[in-house]
Amino acid sequence: MKELVTIHSYLVDADGIGDWEGEEEIAADNLNRIYHAVYDAADVDVDPSLLETMLESIWSHWQHNPELVELDDDLIQGVVDSLYEHFTNQSGQEEFNDY
């Protein structure tokens, strides 16, 4: 049940994302775009714990990844696709690090 997951608890702003050498606004915006894209791609009847696990994996993967400030729509879609493939196929990895 997708509606049981509150996307706003995951979103960040430029003050909360850390040091991105003057690009904090871009980094925060792109991270939030990933969160929204993952949430939007979820089926309405998705298991809330699965969706939360997917959303939680985003921060640990992207918080220090320099590619965060270079993401475009196609790359974000690739991230979403990889994330869903990883978690729906249960690839055995405890941590998402495929993209």
Secondary structure, DSSP 8 states (H G I E B T S, - for coil): -GGGS-GGGT---TTTS---TT-HHHHHHHHHHHHHHHHHHS-TT--HHHHHHHHHHHHHHHTT-GGGGG--HHHHHHHHHHHHHHHHHT-S-SS----
